[in-house]
Amino acid sequence: MMFRLNVPTRRGVVLNGVLFRQEKKKTADTVMIAVTGIHGNFYSNPFYYNIGNTLNAGEIDFIYAQTNDAFGRIETVNVNTGKKEIIGSWNERFSYTDEDIDAYMTFAEREGYAHVILAGHSLGANKVIYYLSRHHDERAEHFFLLSPANLTYMMSGVTEREKQIIKDQVERGDGGKMLPFPFMGWVECIADTAYDWQFSGLLNNVHTAGDGDFSQAERITHTGALLVGTYDNFTDGDPSEFLRNLNAHMPTALENRLIFIEKTGHTYQMKHQELADDILRQLQEWRKEQCRSLK
C-alpha cells in the first residue's frame, strides 16, 4: 500500500513523500529511503513503483523521498510560518540538502525502523554523497547510489554569456529573481539556484576524470552499493568506468557493491523490474550479513 507523507524540515518547508508499506504489517524492520533528483517524480521516473512494490513483497518498506526539485513548482504550507509557499526546481538551494535528508531520516527513526538504507537517484545520489560526507549518520546502515549525475556534463551547454548573467544578477542582489533564460536549456529558475548549480560545487561531487574533485566521496565512512545503467548518458563516457571511478575514491571501496544494468539508461527504460529485483537482492544480502554477524 502507498501512504502520502508530509515531512516537515527544520526551516518549515513540508516535503511530500510516499511510503510503500505492506498492507498486513504496520512496519517492517528495514526501510529504503530514496531521495529524488531534479524533476525525478513518479511521472518521469515510474520505476519507483516497481521498487516500492518489489521491496514490499520482500518485507521491506520503501520511501519515495521527494525533495524541493522533484517538480518545477510545488504548492505547500510552511509549518513554521503558516504561510502558503511555492517550492520547486525554480528556487531550490543546494544548502537545503542536509535538512531535507535529515527530515526523512528523522521520520524513519520515529517509525522505529531497525535498518535504514539511504538511497538517491541522479541528483538525489549526489545529495546522499554530500550528506554522508558531512554527517556520519548512524541511523543509516548503508547507502545506495543510483546513477549519480555528472553535473559538469549536464551544464556543458551553459554559455559563458549565461554564466556571466547569473553572476551579475546574484552580485547586484537580484539572486531571488528569475533568470531571463532557462538554465541548461530546460530549468526555469532564479539566479541563486542557477548559481548553486554552476558555481557552488556543493553537489558537483562525481566526475569522469580520475583526478576530479572527489573530496566528498573520500569522507564517506558508510558502506553501500552503487548502480548504473550501461547506456546512461549523464556520465559523459563509459557509465561502468564512471561508477568504478567514484567507488575507487571511497574509503569503503573494497566493501561496496557495484551493480550494472545492461542496455538501459539513466531512468532504466525497459529494465524497471530488473532494477527493483537487483535492489531487493542487495538489501536481502545485507540482511543476511547482519544476521550472520549477530550469531
C-alpha positions in Angstrom: 0.0 0.0 0.0 1.0 3.6 -0.5 0.7 6.3 2.1 1.3 10.0 1.5 3.9 11.6 3.7 4.2 15.2 4.7 7.6 15.5 6.2 8.5 18.9 7.7 12.0 20.3 7.6 13.7 22.5 10.2 13.1 25.6 8.0 9.4 24.7 8.0 9.1 23.5 4.3 7.0 20.4 4.0 8.3 17.7 1.7 5.7 15.4 0.1 6.9 11.8 0.1 5.2 8.4 -0.3 5.6 5.4 2.0 5.2 2.0 0.4 4.2 -0.4 3.2 2.8 -3.9 3.3 -0.9 -3.9 3.8 -0.9 -6.6 6.6 2.1 -5.3 8.5 2.4 -1.9 10.0 6.1 -1.5 10.0 8.9 -3.7 8.6 12.3 -3.7 10.3 14.0 -2.3 7.2 13.3 0.7 5.1 15.0 2.1 2.0 14.7 5.9 1.6 15.2 7.1 -2.0 16.0 10.8 -2.5 14.7 12.1 -5.8 16.7 14.1 -8.4 15.6 17.2 -10.3 12.2 16.5 -11.8 12.6 13.0 -10.6 8.9 12.4 -9.8 6.6 9.5 -10.3 5.7 10.7 -13.8 9.2 10.9 -15.1 10.6 8.1 -13.0 7.9 5.4 -12.8 10.5 2.8 -11.7 9.8 4.0 -8.2 6.5 2.0 -8.2 8.4 -1.2 -9.2 11.0 -0.6 -6.4 8.3 0.0 -3.8 6.1 -2.9 -4.7 9.1 -5.3 -5.1 10.6 -4.3 -1.7 7.2 -4.7 0.0 6.9 -8.2 -1.4 10.3 -8.9 0.2 9.0 -7.4 3.6 11.0 -4.2 3.2 9.4 -0.7 3.4 10.2 2.0 0.8 10.1 5.7 1.0 9.9 7.8 -2.2 11.7 10.8 -0.7 10.6 13.8 -2.8 12.7 16.9 -2.3 12.3 20.5 -3.3 13.1 20.0 -7.0 11.0 16.9 -7.9 8.7 19.2 -9.8 9.1 22.6 -11.3 6.7 24.1 -8.8 5.0 22.6 -5.8 2.4 24.4 -3.6 2.8 23.8 0.1 2.4 25.4 3.5 5.3 26.3 5.7 4.7 24.8 9.2 6.8 27.4 10.9 5.1 30.4 9.4 1.7 29.0 8.5 2.0 30.7 5.1 1.5 29.2 1.7 4.7 28.9 -0.4 5.8 27.6 -3.7 8.9 25.4 -3.8 10.4 23.5 -6.7 13.3 23.3 -9.1 12.8 27.0 -9.7 14.0 28.1 -6.3 15.8 25.2 -4.6 19.1 25.8 -2.8 21.6 23.1 -2.6 22.3 24.0 1.0 18.8 22.6 1.8 20.2 19.1 1.3 21.2 18.4 4.9 17.9 19.2 6.4 15.9 17.6 3.6 17.6 14.3 4.1 17.6 14.7 7.9 13.8 15.2 7.8 13.3 11.8 6.1 15.9 10.1 8.4 14.1 11.5 11.4 10.8 10.2 10.1 12.3 6.7 9.7 13.8 6.9 13.2 10.5 7.8 14.8 8.8 5.0 12.9 11.2 2.6 14.7 13.0 1.0 11.7 16.0 -1.0 12.9 17.7 -0.8 9.5 17.7 2.3 7.2 19.2 2.3 3.7 19.8 5.8 2.4 19.5 5.9 -1.3 19.3 8.5 -4.0 18.8 8.6 -7.8 20.5 11.0 -10.2 21.0 14.4 -8.4 19.5 12.6 -5.3 22.5 10.4 -5.3 24.8 13.4 -5.3 22.8 14.7 -2.4 23.4 11.5 -0.5 27.1 11.8 -1.1 27.1 15.4 0.1 25.1 14.4 3.2 27.2 11.4 4.2 30.4 13.3 3.6 29.3 15.8 6.3 27.4 13.5 8.7 28.4 10.1 9.9 24.7 9.4 10.5 24.5 6.2 12.4 20.8 6.0 11.6 21.8 5.0 8.0 23.2 1.4 7.8 24.2 1.6 4.2 23.9 3.9 1.2 22.6 3.0 -2.3 23.6 5.4 -5.1 21.5 5.0 -8.2 23.1 6.7 -11.3 24.8 9.7 -9.8 24.7 12.7 -12.1 27.8 14.3 -13.7 26.9 17.9 -13.1 29.8 19.2 -15.2 28.5 17.3 -18.2 24.9 18.4 -17.5 26.0 22.0 -17.5 28.3 21.8 -20.5 25.8 23.6 -22.7 25.7 26.7 -20.5 27.4 29.5 -22.4 30.0 31.9 -21.0 27.5 34.8 -21.5 24.8 32.9 -19.5 27.3 32.2 -16.7 28.1 36.0 -16.6 24.4 36.9 -16.4 24.0 34.5 -13.5 27.0 36.0 -11.6 25.9 39.6 -12.4 22.4 39.1 -11.2 23.5 37.5 -7.9 26.2 40.1 -7.3 23.7 43.0 -7.7 21.3 41.5 -5.2 18.8 40.0 -7.6 19.6 36.4 -6.9 15.9 35.8 -5.9 14.6 36.9 -9.3 14.1 34.6 -12.3 16.8 34.3 -14.9 15.9 35.6 -18.3 16.7 32.2 -19.9 16.1 28.5 -18.9 19.2 27.2 -17.1 20.8 24.3 -19.0 18.1 24.9 -21.6 15.3 23.4 -19.5 15.2 24.7 -15.9 13.3 27.9 -15.3 14.8 29.1 -12.1 16.0 32.1 -10.0 19.6 33.2 -10.3 20.5 31.9 -6.8 19.5 28.4 -7.8 21.5 28.5 -11.1 24.5 29.9 -9.1 24.4 26.8 -6.8 24.4 24.5 -9.9 27.1 26.4 -11.8 29.5 27.8 -9.1 28.9 26.4 -5.6 30.3 22.9 -6.2 28.2 21.6 -3.3 26.7 18.8 -5.4 29.3 18.6 -8.2 30.9 15.6 -6.5 31.0 12.9 -9.2 33.3 13.1 -12.2 34.5 11.3 -15.3 38.2 12.1 -14.8 40.1 10.2 -12.1 41.7 13.4 -10.8 38.3 15.2 -10.4 37.3 16.6 -7.0 36.2 13.5 -5.1 36.8 15.1 -1.7 33.2 14.4 -0.6 33.3 10.7 -1.6 36.6 10.4 0.2 35.0 11.4 3.5 32.2 8.8 3.4 32.6 6.1 6.1 29.4 4.1 5.3 29.4 1.0 3.1 26.9 0.6 0.3 26.1 -0.1 -3.3 26.5 1.8 -6.5 24.3 1.1 -9.5 24.2 2.4 -13.1 22.7 1.6 -16.5 25.4 0.8 -19.1 23.7 3.3 -21.5 23.5 6.1 -19.0 24.1 9.3 -21.0 24.6 11.5 -17.9 28.0 10.2 -17.2 29.9 11.7 -20.2 31.7 8.5 -21.1 31.7 4.9 -20.1 29.0 4.5 -17.4 30.6 1.4 -15.9 34.0 3.1 -15.6 32.3 6.2 -14.2 30.9 4.2 -11.4 34.1 2.4 -10.7 36.0 5.7 -10.6 33.6 7.1 -8.0 33.9 3.9 -5.9 37.7 4.0 -6.1 37.7 7.3 -4.2 35.7 5.9 -1.3 37.4 4.6 1.8 35.0 1.7 1.8 35.6 0.8 -1.9 36.5 -2.9 -1.2 33.4 -3.5 0.8 31.0 -1.7 -1.6 29.0 -3.5 -4.3 28.8 -2.3 -7.9 25.7 -3.2 -9.9 25.5 -2.7 -13.7 22.2 -3.0 -15.5 22.9 -3.7 -19.1 21.4 -1.9 -22.1 19.5 0.8 -20.3 19.9 4.5 -19.5 19.6 7.0 -16.7 16.0 6.1 -15.8 16.2 2.4 -16.6 14.0 2.2 -19.6 12.6 -1.3 -20.2 14.5 -2.5 -17.1 12.4 -1.2 -14.3 11.7 -4.6 -12.8 15.3 -5.7 -13.2 16.3 -2.6 -11.3 13.9 -3.4 -8.5 15.0 -7.0 -8.3 18.6 -6.1 -8.1 17.9 -3.6 -5.3 15.9 -6.2 -3.4 18.6 -8.8 -3.8 21.3 -6.5 -2.4 19.1 -5.5 0.5 18.4 -9.1 1.3 22.2 -9.9 1.1 22.9 -7.1 3.7 20.1 -8.5 5.9 21.8 -12.0 5.7 25.1 -10.5 6.6 23.6 -8.7 9.5 22.0 -11.9 10.8 25.4 -13.7 10.5 27.2 -11.0 12.4 24.7 -11.4 15.3 25.3 -15.1 15.7 
